[in-house]
Amino acid sequence: MAAPAVESFAVAALRSVMVRVRQAAERSGARAENVRVVAVSKTKPVSLIRDVYDAGHRCFGENYVQEFVEKAPQLPEDIEWHFVGHLQSNKAKTLLSAVPNLAMVEGVDNEKIANHLDHAVSSLGRNPLKVLVQVNTSGEVSKSGVEPANCLELVKYVKSRCPNLEFSGLMTIGMPDYTSTPANFQTLSNCRTEVCKALGINEGQCELSMGMSGDFEQAIEMGSTNVRIGSTIFGPRDYSKKRPN
């Protein structure tokens, strides 16, 4: 009789993450099934992504275009792919052409990239692409994202001028050391309140994407409906394999 297969460390880590997501959701009074976990697999091999896929997970994220377009065609078509972070406008059509099952771009941080994505979707004849507007809630000069004060203006632009994009919510990337994430997360939540009031929509129609490996539980407790978890699932990243975006 064959010995049972040993569960990979990534699959075991995923199971632990999902338990922690459920517990954080329960603490905040939210429903765990309403929190999306994006398994961010940048620098990780296709084989490891496949292990997590075979365990039942379907939502994955990448943020280097060159790496993304090489890996995605090697994996099942029912994966819900997310592009996470700043996307160069001249790479929009390349990404959309190579990854037809790209479900969301997290996030759009200026009108130029919104226009390029809109035109790329139109030229490829694909369904509207979901996008999150990225807000720089920490004020770091090195970080992409629109200033909180300009968030509503960019959201209105996407909704009124980009018919091939579906505005789905807001996202932010917190401080690297997580020391100021409560303030970061609260700022994004405040932006959502402003956006929903101006657009006349329910807050449930505007996602909040905040929280990564080190702070996703706190992010969920503060209202995040989308968390991006990489190293906690896949292990430390090998940045010697980093590809240019």
C-alpha positions in Angstrom: 0.0 0.0 0.0 1.4 3.4 -1.0 2.3 5.8 1.7 0.1 8.9 1.9 1.6 12.0 0.2 3.3 14.4 2.6 1.5 17.8 2.6 3.7 20.6 1.4 4.7 23.3 3.8 2.8 25.8 1.7 -0.4 23.8 1.9 -0.1 23.5 5.7 0.6 27.2 5.9 -2.4 28.0 3.8 -4.6 25.9 6.1 -3.3 27.8 9.1 -3.8 31.2 7.4 -7.5 30.3 6.6 -8.1 29.4 10.3 -6.6 32.8 11.3 -8.7 34.6 8.8 -11.8 33.0 10.1 -11.0 33.8 13.7 -10.2 37.5 12.8 -13.5 37.8 10.9 -15.4 36.3 13.9 -13.7 38.8 16.2 -14.9 41.7 14.0 -18.4 40.4 13.4 -17.7 39.8 9.7 -18.3 36.6 7.7 -15.1 34.8 6.9 -16.4 33.8 3.5 -16.6 37.5 2.6 -12.8 37.9 3.1 -10.8 37.0 0.0 -7.3 35.7 0.5 -4.9 36.5 -2.4 -2.0 34.1 -2.2 0.9 36.3 -3.5 3.2 33.9 -5.3 5.9 36.3 -6.7 9.3 34.7 -7.1 7.8 31.3 -6.3 7.9 28.3 -8.8 4.9 27.1 -10.7 5.2 23.7 -8.8 4.6 25.4 -5.5 1.6 27.4 -6.8 0.2 24.2 -8.1 0.5 22.5 -4.7 -1.7 25.3 -3.2 -4.1 25.2 -6.1 -4.5 21.4 -5.7 -5.4 22.0 -2.0 -8.4 24.0 -3.3 -7.2 27.6 -3.3 -8.1 29.6 -6.4 -7.0 33.2 -5.9 -3.4 34.1 -6.5 -1.5 37.3 -7.0 1.7 38.4 -8.8 3.4 41.8 -9.2 6.2 41.4 -11.7 4.7 41.5 -15.2 7.5 39.4 -16.9 7.3 36.7 -14.3 3.5 36.8 -14.3 3.2 36.3 -18.1 5.6 33.3 -18.0 3.9 31.5 -15.1 0.2 32.1 -15.7 -0.1 30.1 -19.0 1.4 27.1 -17.2 -1.4 27.0 -14.6 -5.1 26.1 -14.7 -7.4 28.6 -16.4 -9.9 28.7 -13.4 -7.3 30.6 -11.3 -8.5 34.1 -10.3 -5.4 36.1 -10.9 -4.7 39.5 -9.3 -2.0 41.9 -10.3 -0.8 43.6 -7.1 1.0 46.9 -6.9 2.1 49.6 -9.4 1.7 48.6 -13.1 3.6 50.5 -15.7 1.2 51.8 -18.3 3.2 50.4 -21.2 2.8 46.9 -19.8 -1.0 46.9 -19.5 -1.8 45.3 -22.8 1.1 42.8 -22.5 -0.3 41.6 -19.1 -4.0 41.4 -20.3 -3.1 39.6 -23.5 -1.0 37.0 -21.7 -3.3 36.5 -18.7 -6.9 36.3 -20.0 -8.1 35.1 -16.6 -6.8 38.2 -14.9 -9.6 39.1 -12.5 -8.4 42.3 -10.9 -5.7 44.9 -10.8 -4.7 46.1 -7.4 -4.3 49.0 -7.9 -4.8 51.9 -10.2 -2.9 54.9 -8.9 -3.3 57.5 -11.7 -5.4 58.4 -14.7 -2.7 57.3 -17.2 -2.7 53.6 -16.1 -6.5 53.7 -15.9 -6.7 54.8 -19.5 -4.2 52.2 -20.7 -6.0 49.4 -18.9 -9.3 50.6 -20.3 -8.0 50.7 -23.9 -6.3 47.3 -23.5 -9.6 45.7 -22.3 -11.5 47.3 -25.2 -9.0 46.2 -27.8 -8.9 42.6 -26.6 -12.7 42.4 -26.4 -12.7 40.9 -23.0 -15.1 41.5 -20.1 -14.7 44.6 -18.0 -11.7 44.3 -15.7 -12.2 44.9 -11.9 -9.8 47.4 -10.4 -9.0 48.8 -7.0 -7.8 52.4 -6.6 -4.5 52.4 -4.7 -4.2 55.0 -1.9 -0.9 56.0 -0.3 -2.1 56.0 3.3 1.4 56.1 4.9 2.7 59.2 3.0 5.9 57.4 2.0 7.4 59.1 -1.1 8.7 55.8 -2.4 5.3 54.2 -2.3 2.8 54.3 -5.2 -0.8 55.4 -4.7 -2.9 58.5 -4.9 -3.0 60.8 -1.9 -6.1 60.3 0.3 -7.3 63.8 -0.5 -7.3 62.9 -4.2 -8.8 59.5 -3.9 -12.4 60.5 -4.8 -11.3 62.4 -7.9 -9.5 59.3 -9.3 -12.4 57.0 -8.4 -14.8 59.3 -10.3 -12.5 59.4 -13.3 -12.4 55.6 -13.4 -16.2 55.3 -13.2 -17.0 58.1 -15.7 -14.1 57.8 -18.2 -13.2 54.1 -18.3 -16.2 52.1 -19.4 -14.2 48.9 -19.6 -13.0 49.0 -16.0 -15.2 48.1 -13.0 -14.3 50.1 -10.0 -14.5 47.6 -7.1 -12.9 49.3 -4.2 -9.7 50.7 -2.6 -6.4 49.3 -1.6 -3.3 50.3 0.3 0.1 48.9 1.3 1.0 49.6 4.9 4.3 50.5 6.4 7.0 47.8 6.0 7.5 47.4 9.8 3.7 47.5 10.5 4.2 50.2 13.2 1.6 52.5 11.8 -0.9 50.2 10.2 -3.9 51.1 12.4 -3.6 54.7 11.1 -3.0 53.5 7.5 -6.1 51.2 7.7 -8.3 53.8 9.3 -7.3 56.3 6.6 -8.4 53.9 3.9 -11.6 53.2 5.7 -12.2 56.9 5.8 -11.6 57.2 2.1 -14.2 54.5 1.5 -16.8 56.4 3.6 -16.1 59.5 1.5 -16.3 57.6 -1.8 -19.5 55.7 -1.0 -21.2 58.9 0.2 -20.3 60.8 -2.9 -21.3 58.0 -5.2 -24.4 57.1 -3.3 -23.5 53.4 -2.9 -23.4 51.1 0.1 -20.0 50.4 1.7 -20.5 46.8 1.0 -20.1 47.6 -2.7 -16.7 49.1 -2.1 -14.0 46.6 -1.2 -11.1 47.4 1.2 -7.9 45.6 0.3 -5.4 46.0 3.1 -3.3 43.7 5.1 -0.4 41.4 4.3 1.5 38.6 6.0 2.4 40.5 9.1 -0.8 42.3 9.7 -3.7 40.7 7.9 -5.6 39.8 11.1 -5.6 43.4 12.3 -6.6 44.5 8.8 -9.6 42.1 8.8 -10.6 43.3 12.2 -10.6 46.9 10.8 -12.8 46.0 7.8 -10.6 44.5 5.1 -12.4 42.3 2.6 -9.3 41.4 0.7 -5.9 40.4 2.2 -2.7 39.7 0.3 -0.6 37.0 1.9 2.7 35.9 0.4 5.6 34.8 2.6 3.4 33.4 5.4 2.1 30.9 2.8 5.0 30.4 0.4 8.0 31.1 2.6 10.6 33.9 2.3 10.9 35.3 -1.2 14.0 34.9 -3.3 14.6 38.4 -4.6 17.6 37.2 -6.6 14.9 36.1 -9.1 13.2 39.4 -9.1 12.1 40.5 -12.6 11.6 44.0 -13.8 8.0 45.2 -13.7 
